[in-house]
Each structure stands twice: as C-alpha cells, then as structure tokens.
C-alpha cells in the first residue's frame, strides 16, 4: 500500500498543478513553473524506484526549473530574431 502511495502522490501533485491556468503570469514564469512541476513529478516517480521519492522530486524540480528557464530563453531568442522587437 505504501509503495502505491509513493508512486501516486507525485503524479497527483503534478496533475493538480497542471490543472491551474496561471493567467496573471508572464511567459517566463509559466515556463519555469511548468518545468518545475514536470521535473518534480518525473523525479518523484524515478526516485520512487530507488526508494527515495522525495529526493528524486527535489532534484527533478531543480532540473525542471532550469530546463523551463532555458526553454524560455530560447523562445525569446527565436522571437526577437524574427521580429526584432517586443516580447511574445
């Protein structure tokens, strides 16, 4: 029973955060928050296989936040390169 809860809790957290539509956030914040939630969920699932879901979620959240930030920076470069002005 504990093993199922260990797998289900990170997935439930990711799904509940994914259901929120952050209307007041700028695109960079949305990318970072989405990356953090996705990374935490994936890290928790992978970490549960090794017996430490919490540490896996923590490492995954950090990696996901960094990936979300880098994704946003690449999108800014693409946008500014095409348009030359403005943000999104």
Buried (B, 14 or more C-beta within 10 A) or exposed (E): EEEEEBBEBBBEBBEEBEEEEEEEBEEBBBBBBBBBBBBBBBBBBBBBEEEBBBEBBBBBBBBBBBBBBEBBEEBBEEBEEEEEEEEE
